[in-house]
Amino acid sequence: MSFDWLWSLLILPAVALIVWGAETFAHHIGKVSLGLGLSSFALALLLAGAEPEELATAIAATWREVPAIALGDAIGANIAICLVALGVGAIFTPLPFSKKVWLYGLLGLPVSTIGVLAIWDGLVTRLEGVLLVLLYVLYVGLIWWQEKEPPALGEIEEFLEAEAEIQEQKGQLAVGKELLYVFWGLVGMTIGSILLVEGVRRIAPVEATQTLVSLSLVGFATAFELVVLCWSAARKGATDVVIAGVVGSFAYNMTMTVGLAALLRPLQIEEGTLLHRPSIIMLAALGLALLLAVRTGKIDRGGGFILLASYPLFLASLFLPRLS
């Protein structure tokens, strides 16, 4: 009797462990970076838009030689970010699209399109991985050049909070203690991502099924932190920095997440066509979010319902053709 189905019971705690590890890592890496004297540009590249959950899952999937999970998660998470995270946030309060948010979103769209072109044939080589990573560096650099300051994307907020906290403490910082937290955060992400990938691999041994599960279940799970972040920000008044971070994470997943995974081992799936429709939907999801904000400069409650209602349609587009 096979007990592979028991792995499905580990998926939820695995995701919880990934999220806890990512939160712990992000909360303390800023303090460690400051304590070690890391440059501002290096910090921006490390933290701007960073999504440790997706990156850890992609690395684990590449290591276990299941590239369908790595690619499916990156695309699925981006769709959940745009449709669910922004949708949930806008239902609670209008989400303002400041100049900062527009810049990140409008630059992120062509950058992510290049990422889609890289995976279109179902193969991302190491050379393409290098180019995607360099594309992310260019993305951050252009934003920095335009704003004359480090991009306020993703986990860069943790760095800014750490900087303010250290100033309040008059420069006193126990780097060793912070390094320990960072270490345990990395351990949590590593164990959680391995369990998640192994669980999906066991319950979905066929590559096509792995792709579908990653586009839906895994993608939503690894994007769930941003859903909570956007909901929390909306309850507090929805700062543009949070919205910019959510939008900026979109570009990170299609460049750094996919690129670094390909550097570890080229990503190749047999049925690359399975990613075609989801990739187009992913780009359309970001385009829809931007379009809903064109007239008023914000996504209002009606726009939030449109985004949120679009997510079940995306899931239907994945599974209904296979059921027919």
KEKE-3310 file (N, C-alpha, C; in steps of 0.2 Angstrom, whole numbers, plus 5000, padded with zeros to 4 digits):
npx = (5004:5003:5009:5010:5000:5000:5009:5002:4996:5006:5008:5002:5007:5020:5020:5017:5028:5038:5033:5034:5048:5053:5048:5055:5068:5067:5064:5075:5087:5089:5095:5106:5113:5115:5123:5135:5139:5135:5133:5121:5116:5119:5110:5098:5097:5097:5085:5075:5059:5060:5055:5055:5048:5044:5056:5064:5056:5057:5071:5072:5063:5070:5082:5077:5074:5062:5056:5044:5037:5044:5043:5029:5025:5031:5024:5010:5010:5012:5000:4991:4995:4992:4978:4972:4978:4979:4966:4959:4964:4959:4945:4943:4948:4951:4965:4979:4987:5001:5014:5025:5020:5015:5027:5034:5025:5023:5036:5038:5030:5035:5047:5043:5037:5048:5053:5043:5045:5057:5054:5045:5047:5048:5060:5073:5089:5105:5112:5101:5096:5106:5104:5091:5093:5102:5093:5084:5093:5095:5082:5080:5090:5086:5074:5080:5088:5078:5071:5080:5084:5085:5074:5058:5053:5045:5055:5063:5058:5059:5073:5073:5065:5073:5084:5079:5076:5089:5095:5087:5091:5104:5114:5118:5119:5117:5124:5128:5117:5106:5111:5109:5095:5093:5099:5090:5079:5082:5084:5071:5064:5071:5068:5054:5051:5057:5049:5037:5039:5042:5030:5021:5027:5026:5012:5008:5014:5016:5022:5013:5003:5009:5013:5000:4996:5005:5003:4991:4988:5001:5006:4996:4998:5011:5010:5002:5007:5008:4995:4990:4998:4993:4980:4981:4988:4978:4968:4974:4975:4981:4996:5006:5018:5017:5009:5016:5027:5020:5017:5029:5035:5030:5039:5051:5048:5048:5060:5072:5068:5065:5077:5088:5085:5087:5101:5106:5101:5098:5081:5069:5054:5043:5031:5030:5020:5009:5012:5009:4996:4993:5004:5001:4989:4994:5002:4991:4984:4992:4991:4977:4975:4983:4975:4963:4966:4968:4959:4955:4966:4968:4963:4947:4934:4925:4934:4942:4933:4932:4945:4946:4936:4941:4950:4945:4941:4953:4957:4948:4951:4962:4958:4946:4947:4954:4945:4935)
npy = (4994:5011:5025:5038:5048:5053:5063:5074:5079:5086:5097:5109:5113:5114:5125:5134:5134:5139:5152:5157:5156:5164:5176:5178:5178:5190:5200:5201:5201:5214:5221:5213:5216:5230:5230:5223:5232:5232:5239:5251:5249:5236:5231:5235:5227:5214:5215:5222:5220:5206:5190:5178:5166:5161:5160:5151:5140:5138:5135:5123:5115:5114:5108:5095:5091:5094:5104:5109:5113:5124:5133:5134:5138:5151:5158:5156:5162:5175:5178:5176:5186:5198:5197:5192:5197:5211:5213:5209:5218:5230:5229:5232:5245:5259:5257:5266:5272:5278:5289:5281:5268:5267:5268:5256:5246:5249:5247:5234:5227:5225:5220:5208:5202:5199:5189:5179:5176:5170:5158:5152:5142:5131:5129:5135:5141:5141:5152:5160:5161:5169:5181:5185:5187:5198:5207:5210:5217:5228:5233:5237:5246:5256:5261:5266:5276:5284:5288:5293:5286:5271:5258:5257:5243:5227:5218:5228:5237:5231:5233:5247:5249:5242:5251:5262:5258:5254:5267:5273:5265:5270:5265:5253:5236:5219:5209:5195:5189:5193:5187:5173:5173:5175:5164:5153:5157:5154:5140:5136:5140:5132:5119:5119:5122:5111:5100:5105:5104:5091:5085:5089:5083:5069:5067:5071:5064:5065:5076:5086:5087:5091:5104:5110:5109:5117:5130:5133:5128:5128:5141:5150:5147:5151:5164:5169:5176:5189:5192:5193:5204:5214:5215:5219:5231:5238:5239:5247:5259:5258:5261:5268:5262:5249:5244:5246:5237:5225:5225:5226:5214:5206:5207:5203:5189:5184:5186:5186:5175:5164:5165:5163:5150:5143:5145:5136:5124:5120:5124:5114:5108:5096:5098:5113:5120:5120:5131:5142:5148:5152:5160:5171:5175:5179:5191:5198:5200:5209:5219:5222:5226:5238:5245:5246:5256:5267:5278:5284:5284:5275:5259:5255:5249:5242:5238:5230:5219:5215:5210:5200:5192:5187:5178:5164:5162:5161:5149:5140:5140:5132:5119:5115:5112:5100:5092:5090)
npz = (5000:4996:5003:4999:4999:5011:5011:5007:5018:5024:5017:5021:5034:5029:5021:5031:5038:5029:5027:5040:5041:5031:5035:5047:5043:5034:5043:5051:5043:5038:5050:5052:5040:5041:5052:5047:5038:5025:5008:5002:4989:4987:4997:4992:4980:4987:4994:4988:4983:4985:4987:4997:4999:4987:4980:4988:4987:4973:4972:4979:4972:4960:4964:4968:4955:4949:4939:4934:4945:4950:4940:4938:4951:4951:4941:4945:4958:4955:4948:4959:4967:4960:4958:4969:4981:4979:4976:4987:4996:4990:4992:5005:5007:4996:4985:4983:4969:4967:4960:4962:4963:4950:4943:4947:4943:4929:4924:4928:4920:4906:4909:4915:4904:4897:4905:4903:4889:4890:4896:4888:4878:4887:4892:4902:4901:4909:4904:4901:4913:4920:4912:4916:4930:4928:4922:4932:4941:4933:4932:4946:4947:4937:4943:4955:4950:4944:4955:4964:4976:4986:4980:4987:4989:4993:5004:5008:5016:5028:5031:5032:5043:5052:5052:5057:5070:5075:5076:5086:5096:5098:5090:5095:5093:5093:5083:5082:5088:5080:5068:5071:5071:5058:5053:5058:5051:5038:5039:5042:5030:5021:5025:5025:5012:5005:5010:5005:4991:4990:4994:4984:4973:4977:4977:4965:4953:4939:4927:4920:4929:4940:4936:4935:4949:4955:4949:4954:4968:4975:4970:4976:4989:4992:4989:4999:5010:5005:5002:5015:5019:5011:5014:5028:5026:5020:5030:5038:5031:5019:5013:5000:4999:5003:4993:4982:4985:4983:4970:4965:4968:4958:4947:4952:4954:4941:4937:4946:4954:4945:4937:4946:4950:4938:4937:4946:4941:4924:4919:4913:4905:4899:4893:4888:4883:4892:4900:4893:4892:4906:4908:4899:4905:4918:4914:4909:4921:4929:4920:4920:4934:4933:4924:4930:4939:4931:4928:4941:4948:4958:4964:4967:4978:4969:4959:4966:4968:4955:4952:4962:4958:4947:4949:4952:4939:4933:4939:4934:4921:4921:4925:4920:4906:4907:4913:4904)
capx = (5000:5007:5007:5012:4995:5001:5013:4997:4995:5012:5009:5000:5012:5026:5019:5017:5036:5041:5031:5038:5056:5054:5046:5060:5074:5067:5064:5082:5092:5091:5099:5113:5116:5118:5129:5140:5141:5133:5131:5114:5114:5118:5104:5092:5097:5095:5079:5069:5054:5062:5050:5059:5044:5044:5063:5065:5052:5060:5077:5070:5061:5076:5086:5073:5073:5055:5056:5037:5035:5047:5040:5022:5024:5032:5018:5004:5011:5011:4993:4988:4997:4988:4971:4969:4981:4976:4958:4957:4965:4955:4938:4943:4949:4954:4972:4981:4992:5005:5019:5030:5017:5015:5033:5036:5021:5024:5042:5038:5026:5040:5052:5040:5036:5055:5054:5039:5048:5062:5051:5040:5048:5049:5067:5077:5096:5109:5113:5095:5096:5110:5101:5086:5096:5104:5087:5082:5097:5093:5075:5081:5094:5082:5070:5084:5090:5072:5068:5086:5084:5083:5067:5054:5050:5046:5058:5067:5054:5062:5079:5071:5063:5079:5089:5076:5077:5096:5096:5084:5096:5110:5119:5119:5116:5120:5125:5127:5110:5102:5113:5106:5088:5093:5100:5084:5074:5084:5082:5064:5062:5074:5064:5047:5051:5058:5043:5032:5040:5042:5023:5018:5030:5023:5004:5007:5021:5016:5024:5008:4999:5014:5012:4993:4995:5010:5000:4985:4989:5007:5006:4992:5001:5017:5009:4997:5009:5007:4988:4989:5001:4989:4974:4983:4989:4971:4965:4978:4975:4984:5001:5008:5024:5015:5006:5022:5030:5016:5017:5036:5036:5029:5045:5056:5047:5049:5068:5077:5066:5067:5084:5093:5084:5090:5108:5107:5101:5093:5074:5066:5049:5042:5025:5030:5013:5005:5013:5007:4990:4994:5009:4997:4985:4998:5003:4985:4982:4995:4988:4971:4976:4985:4970:4958:4968:4970:4954:4954:4972:4967:4959:4942:4931:4922:4939:4944:4929:4933:4951:4945:4932:4945:4955:4941:4940:4959:4958:4943:4954:4967:4956:4940:4949:4956:4939:4930)
capy = (5000:5017:5031:5045:5053:5056:5069:5080:5082:5090:5103:5115:5114:5116:5132:5138:5134:5143:5159:5159:5156:5170:5182:5178:5180:5196:5204:5202:5202:5221:5223:5210:5220:5236:5228:5221:5237:5231:5245:5252:5246:5228:5229:5235:5221:5209:5215:5225:5215:5199:5185:5172:5160:5158:5158:5145:5134:5136:5132:5116:5111:5113:5103:5089:5090:5095:5111:5111:5116:5130:5138:5135:5143:5158:5161:5156:5167:5182:5179:5177:5193:5203:5196:5190:5201:5218:5212:5209:5225:5236:5228:5235:5252:5260:5256:5272:5271:5284:5289:5276:5262:5267:5266:5249:5242:5249:5244:5227:5223:5223:5215:5201:5199:5195:5182:5175:5174:5165:5151:5150:5135:5126:5128:5141:5139:5145:5159:5164:5163:5175:5187:5187:5191:5205:5211:5212:5222:5234:5235:5240:5252:5261:5264:5270:5282:5288:5290:5295:5283:5264:5256:5254:5237:5221:5217:5234:5240:5228:5237:5254:5248:5241:5257:5267:5255:5255:5274:5274:5262:5274:5261:5247:5230:5212:5206:5188:5187:5194:5181:5167:5173:5174:5157:5149:5159:5150:5133:5136:5141:5126:5113:5120:5121:5104:5097:5107:5101:5083:5083:5090:5078:5063:5067:5073:5062:5067:5083:5090:5088:5095:5111:5113:5110:5123:5136:5134:5127:5131:5148:5154:5146:5155:5172:5171:5182:5196:5193:5196:5210:5219:5216:5222:5238:5241:5240:5253:5265:5257:5265:5266:5258:5242:5242:5246:5231:5220:5226:5225:5207:5203:5207:5199:5182:5182:5187:5183:5168:5160:5166:5159:5143:5141:5145:5130:5119:5123:5122:5111:5104:5092:5102:5120:5124:5121:5137:5148:5152:5155:5166:5177:5177:5182:5197:5202:5201:5215:5224:5223:5230:5245:5248:5248:5262:5273:5284:5288:5284:5270:5253:5255:5242:5238:5235:5224:5213:5212:5207:5194:5187:5184:5172:5158:5161:5158:5142:5136:5139:5127:5113:5113:5109:5093:5088:5090)
capz = (5000:4995:5008:4996:5000:5018:5010:5006:5025:5026:5013:5025:5039:5025:5019:5037:5040:5024:5029:5046:5040:5027:5040:5052:5039:5032:5049:5055:5038:5038:5055:5050:5034:5043:5057:5043:5034:5018:5004:5001:4983:4988:5001:4987:4976:4991:4998:4985:4979:4987:4989:4999:4999:4980:4979:4992:4983:4966:4973:4981:4966:4955:4967:4967:4948:4947:4936:4933:4951:4951:4935:4940:4957:4950:4938:4950:4964:4952:4947:4965:4970:4957:4958:4976:4986:4977:4976:4995:4999:4988:4995:5012:5006:4989:4985:4979:4964:4967:4955:4964:4961:4943:4940:4948:4939:4921:4922:4929:4914:4901:4912:4916:4898:4895:4908:4900:4883:4892:4898:4883:4875:4892:4894:4904:4902:4914:4901:4901:4920:4921:4909:4920:4936:4926:4921:4939:4943:4929:4935:4952:4945:4934:4948:4959:4946:4943:4962:4968:4982:4985:4979:4992:4987:4997:5011:5009:5022:5034:5031:5034:5050:5056:5052:5062:5077:5077:5077:5092:5101:5098:5086:5098:5089:5094:5077:5083:5090:5073:5063:5073:5069:5051:5051:5059:5046:5032:5041:5042:5023:5018:5027:5023:5004:5003:5012:5000:4985:4990:4995:4978:4969:4978:4976:4958:4950:4932:4926:4919:4935:4945:4934:4937:4956:4956:4946:4958:4976:4977:4969:4981:4996:4993:4989:5004:5014:5002:5003:5022:5020:5007:5018:5034:5024:5018:5036:5041:5027:5012:5011:4993:4999:5003:4986:4977:4986:4981:4963:4963:4969:4952:4943:4956:4953:4934:4935:4951:4956:4939:4935:4951:4950:4932:4938:4949:4936:4919:4920:4907:4906:4892:4890:4889:4881:4898:4903:4888:4894:4912:4907:4896:4911:4923:4912:4909:4928:4931:4916:4923:4940:4931:4920:4935:4942:4927:4928:4947:4952:4963:4963:4972:4980:4963:4955:4970:4967:4948:4953:4966:4955:4941:4951:4951:4932:4931:4941:4930:4914:4922:4927:4916:4900:4908:4915:4898)
cpx = (5004:5004:5009:5006:4996:5005:5008:4996:5000:5012:5007:5005:5019:5026:5020:5025:5039:5039:5034:5045:5057:5053:5052:5066:5073:5067:5071:5088:5094:5096:5106:5117:5119:5124:5135:5143:5140:5131:5124:5112:5114:5112:5098:5091:5095:5088:5073:5065:5055:5056:5053:5055:5045:5051:5065:5062:5055:5067:5076:5068:5066:5081:5083:5072:5066:5054:5049:5035:5038:5044:5033:5021:5026:5026:5012:5004:5009:5004:4989:4989:4993:4981:4968:4972:4978:4969:4956:4958:4961:4947:4938:4944:4952:4962:4975:4987:4996:5010:5024:5027:5017:5021:5035:5032:5022:5031:5042:5034:5031:5045:5050:5039:5042:5055:5049:5042:5054:5060:5046:5041:5049:5056:5070:5084:5099:5111:5107:5094:5100:5107:5095:5088:5098:5099:5084:5086:5096:5087:5076:5085:5090:5077:5074:5086:5084:5070:5074:5086:5083:5076:5064:5050:5051:5049:5062:5064:5057:5069:5078:5069:5069:5084:5086:5077:5084:5097:5093:5088:5103:5116:5121:5115:5120:5119:5124:5120:5105:5104:5110:5098:5088:5094:5094:5079:5076:5083:5075:5061:5065:5069:5057:5047:5053:5052:5037:5033:5040:5034:5020:5021:5027:5016:5003:5014:5021:5017:5018:5004:5003:5013:5005:4993:5000:5007:4994:4987:4995:5008:5002:4995:5007:5016:5004:5000:5008:4999:4986:4992:4996:4983:4975:4984:4982:4968:4968:4978:4978:4990:5004:5014:5023:5013:5012:5026:5027:5017:5024:5038:5035:5035:5050:5055:5049:5057:5072:5075:5068:5074:5089:5091:5087:5098:5110:5107:5096:5086:5071:5060:5047:5036:5025:5024:5008:5006:5011:5001:4991:4999:5005:4992:4988:5000:4997:4982:4985:4992:4981:4971:4978:4979:4964:4959:4969:4965:4954:4961:4972:4963:4954:4939:4928:4928:4942:4940:4930:4940:4950:4941:4935:4949:4951:4941:4947:4960:4953:4947:4960:4964:4950:4942:4951:4950:4934:4932)
cpy = (5006:5022:5038:5050:5056:5063:5075:5083:5086:5097:5110:5117:5116:5123:5136:5139:5139:5150:5161:5160:5163:5176:5183:5181:5187:5201:5206:5203:5210:5223:5220:5214:5226:5235:5226:5226:5236:5237:5245:5249:5238:5226:5230:5229:5215:5209:5218:5220:5208:5196:5179:5166:5157:5156:5152:5139:5132:5133:5124:5112:5110:5108:5096:5087:5090:5102:5114:5115:5123:5135:5139:5139:5150:5162:5161:5161:5174:5183:5180:5184:5198:5203:5195:5196:5209:5218:5213:5216:5230:5235:5232:5243:5253:5260:5262:5270:5277:5284:5283:5269:5261:5265:5259:5245:5242:5247:5237:5223:5221:5218:5208:5198:5196:5189:5177:5172:5169:5158:5148:5143:5130:5125:5135:5139:5143:5152:5163:5166:5169:5181:5189:5190:5198:5210:5214:5218:5229:5237:5239:5247:5257:5264:5268:5276:5287:5292:5294:5292:5276:5263:5254:5248:5231:5222:5223:5238:5237:5232:5244:5254:5247:5247:5262:5264:5255:5262:5276:5271:5265:5269:5255:5241:5224:5208:5198:5185:5187:5188:5175:5167:5172:5167:5152:5151:5155:5143:5132:5136:5134:5120:5113:5119:5114:5099:5098:5104:5094:5081:5084:5084:5071:5062:5068:5071:5064:5074:5088:5092:5092:5103:5114:5114:5116:5129:5138:5134:5130:5138:5152:5153:5151:5163:5174:5176:5189:5197:5196:5203:5216:5220:5220:5230:5242:5243:5246:5259:5264:5262:5263:5262:5251:5240:5242:5240:5225:5220:5224:5218:5203:5202:5203:5191:5180:5183:5184:5176:5163:5159:5162:5152:5140:5141:5138:5124:5121:5120:5120:5107:5101:5096:5109:5123:5124:5128:5143:5152:5155:5161:5172:5180:5181:5190:5201:5204:5208:5221:5226:5228:5237:5248:5250:5255:5268:5279:5288:5288:5279:5264:5253:5249:5238:5235:5230:5218:5210:5208:5200:5189:5184:5178:5165:5157:5158:5151:5137:5135:5134:5120:5110:5110:5101:5089:5086:5084)
cpz = (5000:5000:5006:4998:5007:5017:5009:5013:5027:5022:5017:5030:5035:5023:5025:5039:5035:5026:5035:5045:5036:5031:5044:5049:5037:5037:5052:5050:5038:5043:5054:5045:5037:5048:5053:5038:5026:5014:5003:4994:4984:4992:4996:4983:4980:4993:4993:4981:4981:4989:4991:4999:4992:4978:4982:4989:4977:4967:4975:4976:4961:4958:4967:4960:4946:4944:4935:4939:4952:4946:4936:4946:4955:4946:4942:4955:4961:4951:4954:4968:4967:4958:4965:4981:4985:4978:4983:4998:4997:4990:5001:5011:4999:4990:4980:4975:4963:4961:4956:4962:4954:4940:4941:4943:4931:4919:4923:4923:4909:4903:4913:4910:4895:4898:4905:4893:4885:4894:4893:4880:4880:4894:4896:4905:4907:4911:4902:4909:4922:4918:4913:4926:4934:4925:4927:4941:4939:4931:4941:4951:4942:4939:4953:4956:4945:4950:4966:4975:4981:4984:4985:4991:4992:5003:5012:5015:5028:5036:5034:5041:5055:5057:5057:5069:5079:5079:5084:5098:5101:5095:5089:5095:5090:5087:5077:5084:5083:5068:5065:5071:5061:5049:5052:5054:5040:5033:5040:5034:5020:5019:5024:5015:5002:5005:5007:4994:4984:4990:4988:4973:4970:4976:4968:4954:4942:4931:4924:4925:4940:4943:4936:4945:4958:4954:4951:4966:4978:4976:4974:4987:4997:4992:4995:5009:5012:5002:5010:5022:5017:5011:5024:5032:5023:5025:5039:5037:5020:5010:5004:4993:4999:4996:4981:4978:4983:4973:4961:4964:4962:4948:4946:4954:4946:4932:4940:4953:4951:4937:4940:4951:4944:4932:4941:4945:4930:4920:4913:4908:4899:4889:4891:4887:4887:4901:4899:4891:4901:4912:4904:4902:4916:4920:4911:4916:4930:4927:4918:4929:4938:4928:4925:4938:4938:4928:4935:4951:4957:4961:4969:4973:4974:4959:4959:4969:4960:4949:4956:4962:4949:4943:4950:4943:4930:4933:4936:4923:4915:4922:4922:4910:4901:4910:4909:4894)
residu = (MET:SER:PHE:ASP:TRP:LEU:TRP:SER:LEU:LEU:ILE:LEU:PRO:ALA:VAL:ALA:LEU:ILE:VAL:TRP:GLY:ALA:GLU:THR:PHE:ALA:HIS:HIS:ILE:GLY:LYS:VAL:SER:LEU:GLY:LEU:GLY:LEU:SER:SER:PHE:ALA:LEU:ALA:LEU:LEU:LEU:ALA:GLY:ALA:GLU:PRO:GLU:GLU:LEU:ALA:THR:ALA:ILE:ALA:ALA:THR:TRP:ARG:GLU:VAL:PRO:ALA:ILE:ALA:LEU:GLY:ASP:ALA:ILE:GLY:ALA:ASN:ILE:ALA:ILE:CYS:LEU:VAL:ALA:LEU:GLY:VAL:GLY:ALA:ILE:PHE:THR:PRO:LEU:PRO:PHE:SER:LYS:LYS:VAL:TRP:LEU:TYR:GLY:LEU:LEU:GLY:LEU:PRO:VAL:SER:THR:ILE:GLY:VAL:LEU:ALA:ILE:TRP:ASP:GLY:LEU:VAL:THR:ARG:LEU:GLU:GLY:VAL:LEU:LEU:VAL:LEU:LEU:TYR:VAL:LEU:TYR:VAL:GLY:LEU:ILE:TRP:TRP:GLN:GLU:LYS:GLU:PRO:PRO:ALA:LEU:GLY:GLU:ILE:GLU:GLU:PHE:LEU:GLU:ALA:GLU:ALA:GLU:ILE:GLN:GLU:GLN:LYS:GLY:GLN:LEU:ALA:VAL:GLY:LYS:GLU:LEU:LEU:TYR:VAL:PHE:TRP:GLY:LEU:VAL:GLY:MET:THR:ILE:GLY:SER:ILE:LEU:LEU:VAL:GLU:GLY:VAL:ARG:ARG:ILE:ALA:PRO:VAL:GLU:ALA:THR:GLN:THR:LEU:VAL:SER:LEU:SER:LEU:VAL:GLY:PHE:ALA:THR:ALA:PHE:GLU:LEU:VAL:VAL:LEU:CYS:TRP:SER:ALA:ALA:ARG:LYS:GLY:ALA:THR:ASP:VAL:VAL:ILE:ALA:GLY:VAL:VAL:GLY:SER:PHE:ALA:TYR:ASN:MET:THR:MET:THR:VAL:GLY:LEU:ALA:ALA:LEU:LEU:ARG:PRO:LEU:GLN:ILE:GLU:GLU:GLY:THR:LEU:LEU:HIS:ARG:PRO:SER:ILE:ILE:MET:LEU:ALA:ALA:LEU:GLY:LEU:ALA:LEU:LEU:LEU:ALA:VAL:ARG:THR:GLY:LYS:ILE:ASP:ARG:GLY:GLY:GLY:PHE:ILE:LEU:LEU:ALA:SER:TYR:PRO:LEU:PHE:LEU:ALA:SER:LEU:PHE:LEU:PRO:ARG:LEU:SER)
# end
